[in-house]
Amino acid sequence: MDSSEITCNEPVTPAGRLFLRPEMDIIIYCAIGVKNRIELDSIKSFVKNSLMLKHPRFCSLLVRDKNGVEQWKRTEIDIDRHIIVVEPTTKDIADDDGSYHLDVLENNDDAERIVNDYLADLSVSTPLSEDKPLWELHLLLEQNCIILRIHHALGDGISLMSLFLAACGKAEDPTAAPTVVRVGRRGLGLRWSGYGWIRALLGFLKMVLFSFVFCMEFVTRGFWHRDRKTVISGGSGVELWPRKMATAKLLIKDMKVVKDALVNATINDVLFGVISSGLSKYLDHRSPNELSDGLRLTGLAMVNLRDQPGLQDMSELMTKDSRSRWGNRFGMLLLPVYYQKGGVDPLEYVKRAKKVIDRKKRSLEAHFSYYIGYLIMSWLGSKATCILNYRVICNTSFTISNVVGPKEEIIIGDNPVTSLRVNVSSTPHALIMHMVSYAGRADLQISVAKDIIPDPEFLAKCFEGALLEMKEAAIRSALSNSVIQFAD
């Protein structure tokens, strides 16, 4: 597009410019399973009447001025260009006379595998076209699945999930908005009255110490400090490798049983304990007797930095001066997990995860990662920022995120939603995991570089098995405590 045509455009945010770099170019995928057959006219009507088309990011083209600086330019939306209908996969087969016919290859009995395979192929083969706003809807008719494909420059997972839920209704009452789970942000929990000032001072000193240690570690990850290479390690260029996907299906009630077995534990503590235990099981399977106990693998976790934790009210997100505004407002944490050969109490993984996460919560590491990126972007530009982020990813072992979804079942249009799953296009990590909770379930979507991790289905089973072992250990612990109290 000619730069002379660009007038009164809105500049792309620093975080948006980072995600638009060719080395990153991250796209978010939300796979929405629905109960009934997808009707094209109903989906078009839903999109036209949704908040999506009222939001400027979804009605703007990405353009660049004469200096190459990215900007958003408002445009008219042609719905037909954004909705892609995917018929059953077919393959051209040549007849003897040189003509071709279409032969259907897929088995509709395995819809989940088909959707995961489609997502895996899409994430590395098809960039979003810049001649239209950077989003698409892919309708997999035979699998009753809608794939919402949005460039990360438009917003982060919290923004996009909040927008999606604002357009949906409860299954039991379509006119009512879904119930958003509010996640409390734990503070120091200290009082300044009486002797509380001593605890407050100790808490402040811990915050300073943890912040210094964790921020310095973050800096070293951007330059030279790297995890030891294992069978799950990625690296430079891995974002271009072919992908495979699998889904670990967890139950929130099982995670709550484990959470309640430990004092002040959270679902995030349990999730990270499951990741730690599951990875240990997988490494035992892939490289038995090759790794030593206590080997550290570092995960990169995303943390929402808005004042209001959890999902947001769209009126707040759309307010220009709000501190909970739309966009990419997240920091990064380095979360270590430690390999254990076996014979460990399953709850020990959660206890160790809780200890690590509690220390991270007391630090300013997430804010540091956000603002140092902002400063580098402002002073040195998007290329330097991208190089730093890329090196941090290459020097760690996996990505993990968790977005809280609605507590009850929802509908899209008039079609009940059966599942919500999220993933992103490839990064240099060979292992990327995103969990979304929905109506009592928690689906952990696992994306892997298939030449490095060829069996993501087995890895998913490792995570599922880890949670069940923790649940059984928690029940045994609760029964044991009950017996002791009865005896007393």
C-alpha positions in Angstrom: 0.0 0.0 0.0 1.3 3.5 -0.9 2.5 5.3 2.1 1.0 8.6 0.8 -2.4 7.1 1.3 -1.8 6.8 5.1 -3.5 9.5 7.1 -4.6 9.8 10.7 -3.6 6.2 11.4 -3.0 4.7 14.9 0.5 3.5 15.6 1.0 -0.2 16.5 2.0 -0.6 20.1 5.6 -1.7 21.0 4.5 -5.2 21.9 2.5 -5.4 18.7 5.5 -4.4 16.7 7.5 -7.2 18.4 5.0 -9.8 17.4 5.0 -8.6 13.8 8.7 -9.2 13.4 9.4 -12.0 10.8 11.3 -13.9 13.5 8.3 -13.9 15.8 5.1 -13.5 13.7 3.0 -15.2 16.4 -0.6 -16.1 15.7 -3.2 -17.2 18.3 -5.5 -20.1 17.5 -8.7 -20.7 19.5 -10.4 -24.0 18.6 -14.1 -23.9 19.6 -15.9 -27.2 19.5 -19.7 -27.0 19.1 -22.5 -29.5 19.6 -24.5 -29.0 16.4 -23.7 -28.8 12.8 -22.2 -25.4 11.8 -24.5 -23.2 9.8 -22.6 -20.7 7.7 -25.3 -18.0 7.7 -25.6 -18.3 11.5 -21.8 -17.8 11.9 -21.8 -14.8 9.6 -24.7 -13.2 11.5 -22.9 -13.9 14.8 -19.7 -12.2 13.6 -21.6 -9.2 12.1 -23.4 -8.5 15.3 -20.5 -9.2 17.7 -18.2 -6.7 19.4 -15.4 -8.0 17.2 -16.5 -5.8 14.3 -16.9 -2.8 16.6 -13.4 -3.1 17.8 -10.9 -1.0 15.8 -8.2 -3.6 15.8 -10.5 -6.0 13.9 -11.4 -3.4 11.4 -8.0 -2.1 10.6 -5.3 -3.0 8.0 -1.7 -3.2 9.0 0.2 -0.6 6.9 3.7 0.9 7.1 4.7 4.5 6.6 7.7 5.7 4.5 10.0 4.8 7.4 8.7 1.3 7.7 6.9 2.0 11.0 3.7 -0.1 11.5 0.3 1.5 11.8 -3.3 0.6 11.9 -5.6 2.0 9.2 -9.4 1.6 9.4 -11.1 -0.2 6.6 -14.4 -1.8 5.6 -14.8 -5.5 6.5 -15.7 -8.1 3.9 -16.9 -11.0 6.0 -16.6 -13.5 3.2 -12.8 -12.9 3.1 -12.4 -13.7 6.8 -14.6 -16.8 6.9 -13.0 -19.9 5.4 -15.0 -23.1 5.1 -13.0 -26.2 5.3 -14.5 -29.3 3.7 -13.2 -32.8 4.4 -9.6 -33.1 3.4 -9.2 -34.4 -0.1 -6.3 -35.5 -2.3 -5.9 -35.4 -6.1 -5.4 -38.8 -7.5 -4.4 -39.2 -11.2 -6.3 -41.7 -13.4 -4.7 -43.5 -16.2 -5.9 -40.9 -18.7 -4.2 -38.1 -16.7 -7.5 -36.7 -15.3 -8.0 -36.2 -11.5 -10.7 -36.9 -9.1 -11.0 -36.2 -5.4 -10.7 -38.9 -2.8 -11.8 -38.3 0.8 -9.0 -39.4 3.1 -10.2 -38.5 6.6 -12.1 -40.6 9.1 -14.8 -38.5 10.9 -14.7 -40.8 13.9 -11.5 -39.1 15.1 -12.5 -35.4 15.0 -10.1 -34.3 17.7 -7.1 -35.7 15.9 -8.2 -34.2 12.6 -8.6 -30.8 14.3 -5.2 -31.0 15.9 -3.6 -32.0 12.7 -5.2 -29.1 10.9 -4.1 -26.7 13.6 -0.5 -28.1 13.5 -0.3 -27.7 9.7 -1.9 -24.2 9.7 0.5 -22.9 12.4 3.6 -23.3 10.3 2.4 -23.1 6.7 -0.1 -20.2 6.2 0.7 -16.7 7.4 -2.2 -14.2 7.8 -2.5 -11.9 4.7 -1.9 -8.2 5.3 -4.3 -7.1 2.6 -7.1 -7.6 5.2 -7.4 -7.2 9.0 -5.3 -9.8 10.7 -7.9 -12.4 11.8 -9.8 -15.3 10.2 -12.5 -17.9 11.1 -12.0 -21.4 9.8 -15.1 -23.6 9.9 -14.3 -27.3 10.0 -17.8 -28.5 9.1 -17.4 -32.3 9.5 -15.7 -31.9 12.9 -18.1 -29.2 14.2 -15.2 -27.0 15.0 -14.6 -23.2 14.6 -11.0 -22.0 14.6 -10.6 -18.3 15.5 -7.2 -17.3 14.1 -5.9 -13.9 15.3 -2.5 -12.2 15.1 -0.9 -11.7 18.5 -0.3 -8.0 17.5 -4.1 -7.4 18.0 -4.0 -8.4 21.7 -3.1 -11.1 24.3 -5.0 -14.1 25.5 -6.8 -12.2 28.2 -8.0 -9.5 25.8 -9.1 -12.0 23.2 -10.9 -14.4 25.6 -12.7 -11.4 27.2 -13.9 -10.2 23.8 -15.0 -13.7 22.8 -17.0 -14.3 26.0 -18.6 -10.8 25.7 -20.1 -12.0 22.4 -21.4 -15.3 23.8 -24.3 -16.2 26.2 -24.9 -18.8 28.8 -26.3 -22.1 27.4 -29.0 -22.1 30.0 -29.9 -18.4 29.5 -28.7 -17.1 26.1 -29.5 -13.5 27.0 -27.1 -13.6 30.0 -23.4 -13.0 29.8 -21.1 -15.9 30.8 -19.9 -15.8 34.4 -16.3 -14.7 34.5 -14.1 -16.2 37.2 -12.3 -13.5 39.1 -8.8 -14.6 40.1 -7.6 -13.0 43.3 -4.1 -11.4 43.3 -2.3 -12.4 46.5 -0.4 -9.6 48.2 2.0 -9.7 51.0 -0.8 -10.1 53.5 1.0 -7.9 56.1 -0.3 -5.3 58.6 1.6 -2.2 59.5 -0.1 -1.8 63.0 1.6 -3.3 66.1 4.3 -5.7 65.3 3.0 -6.2 61.8 5.6 -3.6 60.6 8.3 -6.2 61.3 6.7 -8.8 59.0 6.0 -6.0 56.5 9.7 -5.1 56.5 10.8 -8.7 56.1 8.3 -9.0 53.3 9.8 -6.0 51.6 13.3 -7.2 52.0 12.3 -10.6 50.5 10.7 -8.8 47.5 13.9 -6.8 46.9 16.0 -10.0 47.2 13.8 -12.2 45.0 13.4 -9.4 42.4 17.2 -8.9 42.2 17.9 -12.6 41.8 15.2 -13.4 39.4 15.7 -10.2 37.2 19.4 -11.0 37.0 18.6 -14.5 35.9 16.3 -13.2 33.3 19.1 -11.0 31.9 21.6 -13.9 31.8 19.0 -16.0 29.9 19.1 -13.3 27.2 22.8 -13.6 26.8 24.5 -16.9 27.7 22.8 -19.0 30.4 21.0 -22.0 28.8 19.2 -25.1 29.9 21.1 -28.4 29.4 20.0 -30.0 26.1 17.5 -32.8 26.5 15.1 -34.7 24.2 12.5 -31.9 24.5 14.9 -29.0 23.8 14.3 -26.6 20.9 16.5 -23.9 19.5 17.0 -21.4 16.7 15.0 -22.2 13.6 12.7 -24.7 15.4 9.7 -22.3 14.9 9.8 -23.3 11.2 9.8 -27.1 11.8 6.7 -29.2 11.2 4.3 -29.5 14.2 2.1 -32.0 15.9 -0.5 -31.4 18.5 -2.3 -33.4 21.3 -4.6 -32.5 24.1 -4.3 -33.5 27.8 -7.8 -33.5 29.3 -7.8 -32.5 33.0 -10.8 -32.0 35.4 -11.0 -28.9 37.6 -12.5 -31.0 40.4 -9.5 -33.2 40.4 -7.2 -30.2 40.5 -9.2 -28.8 43.4 -8.8 -32.0 45.4 -5.0 -31.7 45.1 -5.1 -27.9 45.8 -7.1 -28.5 49.0 -4.5 -30.9 50.2 -2.0 -28.2 50.6 -2.3 -24.9 52.6 -2.9 -21.8 50.4 -2.2 -23.7 47.2 -3.7 -22.5 43.9 -4.8 -24.1 40.6 -1.7 -22.7 39.0 0.5 -24.5 41.6 -1.3 -27.7 40.8 -0.9 -27.2 37.0 2.8 -26.5 37.4 3.2 -29.5 39.6 1.5 -31.6 36.9 3.8 -30.2 34.3 6.8 -31.1 36.5 5.7 -34.6 37.2 4.5 -35.3 33.6 7.8 -34.1 32.1 9.8 -36.3 34.5 7.7 -39.3 33.4 8.2 -38.4 29.7 11.9 -38.0 30.1 12.1 -41.3 31.9 10.4 -42.9 28.9 12.5 -41.2 26.2 16.0 -41.1 27.9 16.1 -43.6 30.8 19.2 -43.6 32.9 20.7 -40.7 30.9 19.6 -37.8 33.2 20.5 -37.1 36.8 18.1 -36.3 39.6 17.5 -32.6 40.1 18.2 -31.6 36.5 16.6 -28.2 35.9 14.4 -27.5 32.9 13.1 -23.9 32.7 9.7 -22.9 31.5 8.6 -19.5 30.2 5.3 -18.5 31.7 3.1 -15.5 30.7 1.6 -13.3 33.5 -1.2 -10.8 33.1 -0.1 -7.3 34.4 -3.4 -5.5 34.4 -4.7 -4.1 37.7 -7.7 -6.4 37.5 -6.5 -10.0 37.4 -8.3 -12.7 35.3 -10.6 -12.0 32.5 -11.6 -8.4 31.9 -14.8 -6.4 31.5 -14.9 -5.2 27.8 -15.9 -1.7 28.9 -12.6 -1.4 30.8 -10.6 -2.9 27.9 -12.1 -0.5 25.4 -11.4 2.6 27.6 -8.4 4.4 26.3 -7.0 5.6 29.6 -7.8 2.4 31.6 -4.9 0.5 33.2 -6.7 -2.7 32.2 -6.8 -1.6 28.6 -6.8 -3.7 25.5 -3.6 -5.0 24.0 -0.6 -7.1 25.1 -0.2 -6.4 28.8 1.8 -9.4 30.1 5.2 -10.1 31.5 7.2 -13.3 31.6 8.4 -15.5 34.4 11.2 -18.1 34.3 9.7 -21.2 36.1 12.0 -24.1 36.8 11.0 -27.7 37.0 13.3 -30.4 38.3 13.6 -33.9 36.8 13.0 -36.8 39.3 13.5 -40.4 38.4 10.6 -41.8 40.3 9.5 -43.0 43.7 8.7 -39.4 44.7 5.5 -38.6 46.6 3.3 -37.0 43.8 2.3 -34.1 46.1 6.0 -33.2 46.4 5.9 -31.9 42.9 3.1 -29.5 43.8 4.8 -28.4 47.0 8.0 -27.5 45.1 5.9 -25.7 42.4 4.1 -23.7 45.1 7.4 -22.7 46.7 8.8 -21.5 43.4 5.6 -19.6 42.4 5.2 -18.0 45.8 8.7 -16.5 45.5 8.0 -15.4 41.9 4.8 -13.6 43.1 6.8 -11.7 45.7 9.2 -10.4 43.0 8.9 -7.8 40.3 10.3 -10.2 37.6 7.2 -10.1 35.4 7.0 -6.3 35.5 10.8 -6.2 34.8 10.5 -8.3 31.7 7.7 -6.1 30.4 9.3 -2.8 31.0 12.8 -3.7 30.0 11.3 -4.9 26.7 9.4 -1.6 26.4 12.6 0.4 27.0 14.7 -1.6 24.5 11.9 -1.2 22.0 11.8 2.6 22.5 15.6 3.1 22.4 16.9 0.4 20.0 13.8 -0.6 18.0 11.9 -3.9 17.4 14.8 -5.8 15.9 16.9 -5.5 19.1 13.9 -6.4 21.3 13.2 -9.4 19.1 16.7 -10.7 19.3 16.6 -10.5 23.1 13.2 -12.3 23.3 14.3 -14.9 20.8 17.4 -15.7 22.8 15.5 -16.0 26.1 13.2 -18.5 24.3 16.1 -20.5 22.8 17.8 -20.7 26.2 14.8 -22.1 28.0 12.9 -25.4 27.4 9.2 -24.8 27.1 6.3 -22.3 27.1 3.3 -22.6 29.5 0.3 -20.4 30.0 -3.1 -20.7 31.6 -6.2 -18.6 30.8 -9.3 -19.0 33.0 -12.5 -19.5 31.0 -16.2 -19.4 31.9 -17.5 -21.6 34.7 -20.7 -22.7 32.8 -21.4 -23.9 29.3 -21.8 -21.1 26.7 -23.3 -20.8 23.2 -21.9 -19.2 20.1 -24.9 -18.0 18.1 -27.4 -20.6 19.0 -24.9 -23.5 19.0 -23.7 -24.9 22.4 -19.9 -24.9 22.9 -18.4 -28.3 23.9 -14.8 -27.3 24.2 -12.3 -24.4 24.2 -8.7 -24.9 23.3 -5.9 -22.4 22.6 -2.5 -22.6 21.1 -0.1 -20.2 19.3 2.0 -20.5 16.1 5.5 -21.9 16.5 8.2 -20.3 18.6 11.8 -21.8 18.9 10.5 -24.0 21.7 9.9 -27.6 20.7 7.2 -27.8 23.5 4.4 -25.2 23.9 1.5 -25.7 26.3 -1.6 -23.6 26.8 -4.4 -24.5 29.3 -7.9 -23.1 29.1 -10.6 -24.0 31.7 -14.2 -24.3 30.6 -17.3 -25.6 32.5 -15.4 -27.8 34.9 -12.8 -29.0 32.4 -9.2 -27.9 31.7 -7.8 -28.8 28.3 -4.0 -28.5 28.0 -3.2 -28.1 24.3 0.3 -29.4 23.5 2.1 -28.2 20.4 5.5 -29.9 19.6 8.1 -29.9 16.9 7.4 -33.4 15.7 11.0 -34.2 14.7 12.0 -33.6 18.3 9.0 -34.8 20.2 7.3 -37.4 17.9 4.8 -38.7 20.5 2.8 -35.7 22.0 -0.1 -38.1 22.7 2.0 -40.0 25.1 3.2 -36.8 26.7 -0.5 -35.8 27.2 -1.1 -39.2 28.9 1.9 -38.4 31.2 0.2 -35.2 32.3 -3.2 -36.9 32.8 -1.6 -39.7 34.8 0.4 -37.2 36.9 -2.8 -35.4 38.0 -4.6 -38.7 38.9 -1.6 -39.8 41.0 -1.7 -36.5 42.8 -5.4 -36.8 43.4 -5.0 -40.3 44.9 -2.2 -39.1 47.1 -4.3 -36.1 48.3 -7.2 -38.4 49.1 -4.9 -40.8 51.0 -3.5 -37.8 52.9 -6.9 -36.5 53.8 -8.0 -40.0 55.0 -4.9 -40.4 57.0 -5.4 -37.0 58.7 -9.0 -38.0 59.5 -8.0 -41.2 61.1 -5.4 -39.4 63.2 -7.9 -36.8 64.3 -10.5 -39.5 65.2 -7.9 -41.4 67.2 -7.0 -38.2 69.2 
